Amino acid sequence: MTRLSVEKLAADTAEPITSAGHAQLGIAVLAGIAVIVLLITKFKLHAFLSLTLGTLVLGAVAGAPLDKAITSFTTGLGSTVAGVGVLIALGAILGKMLADSGGADQIVDTILAKAGGRAMPWAMVLIASVIGLPLFFEVGVVLLIPVVLMVARRGNYSLMRIGIPALAGLSVMHGLVPPHPGPLVAIDAVGANLGVTLALGVLIAIPTVIVAGPLFSKVAARWVDVPAPDRMIPQRASEELENRPGFGATLATILLPVVLMLSKALVDIVVDDPKTTTQRIFDVVGSPLIALLAAVLVGIFTLLRPAGFGKERVSPLVEKGLAPIAGILLIVGAGGGFKQTLIDTGVGQMILDISEDWNIPALLLAWLIAVAIRLATGSATVATVSAAGLVAPLAADMSTTHAALLVLAIGAGSLFFSHVNDAGFWLVKEYFGLNVGQTIKTWSVMETIISVVAGGLVLLLSLII
């Protein structure tokens, strides 16, 4: 990957970085982020355009020639899309196959048939976590909302007792577990190992989702007691299908990429010899691209064929799955461009210097930066890509496990206190028929619990491994 060096840019634009230079770079970072925040929140500009303009402001205030700032931005955009774009696309296709084939409904109905009473919130966490592995958060919400509302209505459950566990499962997967866009971008930015990050992400996700889901839902149900709104129960995909895939085949398809990537990480630890045939094989089959591609190809036979999808319907389904992610790819790419400009203007080195002077643990610093950007922009993805760019240099001397924990600290911080500038806030509010205050008491508090618990577990693990 071609990228301008900090030294090259400094030689072209300014003197070696001094205390005054640090101050200028600090002002540049604040100005760039302020422009991004203002454009997203005040002027409702798309995050892609906001990140692009914020990057140019960052470069200008930092004293970099405009052509150098543009080169940094386009280089970072290209490398980020090259690194994670195909993975996001494959994840979107798998999610579309899961939804349209009725496979998601099959998992939901099977688990619900075996759960009841006090076990229902735990069943909802399990459903949301499994469904949430290959699906984007918004897609998962739309897919699970009918189930949440129907279970609450037919079983006479509190809406919050059922809804909060489902939302927690989706949110934790979105923030901590690849192949979701945020974790993938952070992994690419800091150079972390995907398999190790996935394994540690799942390890942290389990206790986090238990605390923020079934346990907090008891409190949320006392704070906000509302019935399930009938008007928000849409038709389920499988209601239009004569057949749908089996539970075992669907679950195996969803978990296939996870198993392949975790197998690669395990072989890396046990064998630790890149020349052996075993490790070379797992390096290929456990790579994110091959793992997700394998799941998509297998899904054609395990999901689409049993649902009655002929070969003529596969291509249109893939096309529909790809269409909604254009905006996500552009945002992620622009975030990569912003990150590269941060590095090339010397901001990365400045963060290193500050972290040494302040003696703040790198993982805590990453969490705090992600929290600040999340609160300002309302976007977990923007918070993740921006924070990853700022703290990426901190990973240079880290072990494999600590680099993975740095990614997870960023992901945890990016989920902190969703409020009125977050699209997810309004999605939950409208689907559940809540007012703003009720949404803050339930959804916003739940997101904060996820962020704090996951961040705390990251710091705890860093002391152990």
N, C-alpha and C positions, 0 to 999 in steps of 0.2 A: 504494500500500500504506500503510495507516494504521499508525503506530507512535508510541509515546510517545517524546519526546525526552529526552536525558540531563538537559538543563537543567530540564525540567518535573518529572521525577522527583526531581531534587535539591532543587528548590524545595518539593516536597511533603513530602520526607522528612528532609532534612538540610541542613547548611551546605555552601557550595562545597567542592569536594574539596581537601583539604590532605594533608600527609604522613600525618597520623593517619587521614584518610579513606582514603588508599591502603592503609594497613595493615589497616583494617577490611574493605575490599573484597578485599584479598588473602586474608584469613582466610575471607571469605564464599565466594570461589572454591574454596579448598582444602576447605572444609566441604561445599560442594555436590558437588564431584567425589568426595570421600571417601564421601559417602552413596551416590552412584551406584555407585561401585566396590564398596562393602561389600554393597549390596543385590544386585548382579549376581553377585558371586563367592561371598560367604558364605551369603546367604540364597536364592540361585538365583531371584531375582525377575525377571520379564520386564523387558527393557531399557526398554520403554515406561513401565511403572510406576516403574522406578528413575529414569529421567530426569525424570519428572513430580515425584516426591518430592524429588529432588535440586535441582530448580529452586526449589521452595517453600522449601527450606532455604537456598539461596543468597539469595533475596530477604529472608528473615527475618533472617539474619545481617548482610546488607548494610544493614539498617535500613529497608527499604522496607515501606510498608503492604501487608498481605496482598492486599487487593483490587487494588492496583496491580501486584503481582507476578503475580497470576492473569491480569490483563488483558494484561500483557507476554507471558506464556506462551501464552495462547490466540491472540493476534495473530500471534506468531511461528509457531505451529503451523499456523494457517490459511494464512498467506502461503507457507510452505514447501511444504505439500501442494498449494496452488494452482500453485506454480511448477514442481514436479517430479513431483507425483503422477501426472498423466496420462502423462508420459514413462515413468515406471517401469512403469505399467500396459501401455502399448503395447510396451515392451521385453519384458515377460513374455509377452504374447500372441505376439509374433514368435518368441521362444524356444520356446514350446510348439508352435507350428506347425512349426518346424525339427526339433524332436525327434520328434513324433508322425508326421510325414509320411515320416520316413526320410531327409530331406534331409541331416541331420547325418551319418548313416551313409554316405550317398553320397559326401560330401566326404572322410570318413575313408578309405573303401575305395579311392577314386580315387587319393588321394595315396599311400597305402601301396602300391598296386600299382606305382607308379613309383619307390618308394624301397626301399632295402635296405642291409644292411651298415652302413658308417660313416655313411651318410646318414640312417639311421632316427631318431636323436635329433633331427636337424634337421627331419625330416618331422613328428615329434610336436609340436615347437614351432610349426610352421606350422599344423598342424591345430588345436591348442589356441587359438592366437591368433585364427584365423578364427572358430572355433566360439564362442570366448569373447567376441566383440564384442557379440552380442545377448543372451547368457545370463548369469544370475547365477552366481556362483562355484560354489555348492553344486550347482546344476543341471548345470553344466559338468563337475564332478567325477563326478557320477553317470552322465553321458552318456559320458564318455571312459574311465572305469575299465575297462569291459569290453574296450575296444580295447587299452588299455595291457596288461592282463593277458594277453589272447590273443596280442598281438604278442610279449610277453616269453616266453610259454610255447612258441608254435609256432616262433619264430625263435631260440630258445635264447639270448635276450638277458638281461643283468642287469636285474632289475626296476627298480632305481634309474636305470639308464642310459636307460630308456624313460620311466619315471614322472616323474622330476624335470623334464625338459623340458616335459612336458604340464602339470604343476602350475604351472611357472613361467609358461607362456603364459597360463593362466587367471588367475593371481594378478595379473600385470602389467596385464592388461586390466581386471580388477576394481578395481584401485587408481588407475589413471592415465587411463583412457580412457572418456569418456562414450559412450553413455548409461547407464553403471552408476550406481547410486544415490549412492555416495560422491562421485565427481567432480561429479555434477549438483548435489548439495546445496552443495558447496563453491563451485561456480561461482555459484549463486544467492546465497550468503551474502556473497561478496566483490565481486559485481557484475562478474565476469569475462566476456569474450566466449567463447561456447561454441565457435565455429569455430576461433578461435586456440588455445584450450585443447586442442581435439581434435587439431589439427595438431601442436602442440608435444608433446602426450602421446604420439602415435604416434612422433614423432622420438626421444623419450627412451625409449620402450618397446622399440624395436628393439635397441639395444646392451645394454639392461638384461636383456632376456630371453635374449640370446645368452650373456651372462656367467653368469646364474643358472641357465640351462637346460642346453644341451649342454656347456658348459665345466665347470660345477660338477658335472654328473652323473658325469663321469669320477672325480672325487674321492669323491663320495657312493657310487658303486658299489664303491670300494675300502674305504670305511668300513663300509658295510652291504651284505653279500652275502646276500640272501634270495631264495628262489624265489617265483614268483607263486602265491598261494593259490588252488587250484581252487574252493574253496567260495564265493569272492567274485565269480565270473563270472556275472552275471545275464543274462537274455535281452535281446537288443537289440530296439528298437522295430520295425525293418524286417523282422525275422524273421516277423512276423505279417502282412506286407503282400505282395500280389501284385506291385505296382508301386511305384516311388518316383521322385521328381523327378530330373531330370538334373543333372549336376555344374555345368554352366555356369549354368543357371537358378537353382540354389540359391545359388551364389556371388554372382551378380548381385543377388539379393534381399537377402542379408546385407549386402552392401557398399553398397546403394542409399542408405540414410540417411547413411552416412559420406561418400559422394561428394557428396550434396546439401549437407550442412553444410560440407564443405570448400570446395565451389564458392562458397557464400555468403561464406566468409571470404576467399577469393581475390578475388572481385568487390569486397568492401569495401576491400581493399588497393589494387587496380588502379584502380577507378572513383572511389571515395571521394566520391561526390556523391549524397546521398539523394534528390534530385529527379529523377534519371534513371530512365527506364522500366526499364532493365536491372537497376539496383540494387534497385528496388522489387520486381521480379519475384523476384529471388534472395533478397530479405529474406523473402519469403513461402515459396517452395519450399524454402529452406535453413533455415527455422526448425525447431527440434527436433521440435515437434509435427507439422508437415506432413511432415517427412522420415520420421519413424517411422510416421506414419499411412499414408503412401504405401507404405512397405515392407510393412506389414501387409496392405493391400488388394491389392498386387501378389502377395504370398505366397499369397493365396487361389487365384490362377490358376497360379502357378509352383510352389507346393509342395503344396497340398491337392488340387487337381483331378488332377494326374498320379498322386497316390497313391491315387486312387479315393474321395476324400472328397466326398460329395454335399453340397448346400447345407444339408441337415438336420443334418449333423454339424459345421458351422462354429460355430454358437452354443454347443453343449456344449463344444467344444474351447476356445473363448474363455473360457467360464466356469471351466473347469478351470485354465486358465492364470492367471486372476486370483486364484483362491482362495488360493494359497500366499503372495501378496505382501501380504496384509492386515497381517501383523505387521511387515513391512518398512516399509510406509507409515506405520504408527503410530510406529515407532522414529524414522524420518526426521522425521516431524512433531514429535514430542516434542523431538528434537534441535534443530529450528528454534525451538521455544519456549524451550529452554534458551539458545540463542544470543541470542534477542531480549531475554531477561531480563538476560543478561550486558551487552548494549549499554545497556539502559535504566537499569540501576543504576550505570552509569559505569565498568564494568570495561574496556570498550573503550578509553576515554580513558586509563585507568590503564596498559593495555598499551602504548599509544602513548608515555606518559611514561617508562615503564620502559625501553622499547626505545631511547629517546633517551639516557637516563642511562647505560645499560649499553653502548651502542654495539654492539649485536648486530645483524647483518644481519637484516632482516625475514624473508627466506626461511629462514635457519637457525633463527630463533626459531620459525617456524611448524612446521618439521620436528621440532624438539625437543619442542614441546608435543604434537604428534600422537604422537610416540614414547612420551612419558610416559603419555598416556591409553590408548594401545594396550596397553602393558605392564600397566597396572592393570586394564583392563576386559576385554581379550581380543577386543574387537570393533573391526574396522577401520571399520565404519560409525559407531559411537559416537565413536571417535577423530576421524574426519573431521568430523562435524557439530559436535562440541565445540570442536575446534581452530579450525575455520572461524569459529565465533562469537567466539572469543577474539581472533583476529588480523584479523578483517574490517576494523576501522578502519585498519589499516596499508595497505590497498589504496587509500585515498582519493586519495592523490597519486601513485599508480603509473601507469605507462604501460599500454597494453592488453596488451603482451607480458609485462610483469612481474606484472600481476595474474593472468594465466594461469599464470605460473611459481609464484606463491604458492599457487594451487590444487594444482599438481602437487607442490609441496614438502609440503603437507599430506597428499596422497594417498600419497606415498612414505613419510612418517613413520608413517602408519596401518598399514603392512604389517610394521613392525619386529618381529622375533622372536616369532612365534606360539608360545604354550606351552599349558600345561594348562588355562588359563581360556578358551581359544578353541575353539569348536565345530569349526572347520576342522581343528584339530590332531587331534581324536579321529576325525573323518571319514577323514582320511588314514591314521591309525594302524590303524583297523579294516579298511579296504578293502585295505590293503597287507599286513596281517598282521604289523605291527611291534610291538615293545614301546616303552615310553615313551622309553628312552634312544636307541633307533634312530630314532624319530620326531624327536627333538631334533637328532640328528646330520645328518638329511637335510632334512626339511620346515622345521624352525625355522631352521636355518642358511640354507637357500635363501631364506626370507622376509627374513632379515636382509640377505643379499646384495642382494636386490631393493631394499630400502629404502635401503641405503647407496649403491649405484651410482646409483639414480634420483635420490636427494638430491644426490649429487655432481654429476651431469649438470645438474640444475636450477641449482645455484650456478654451474657453468661457463657455461651458456647466459646467465645473468644478466649475466655480464661481457662477453658478445659482442653481445647484442641489446638 
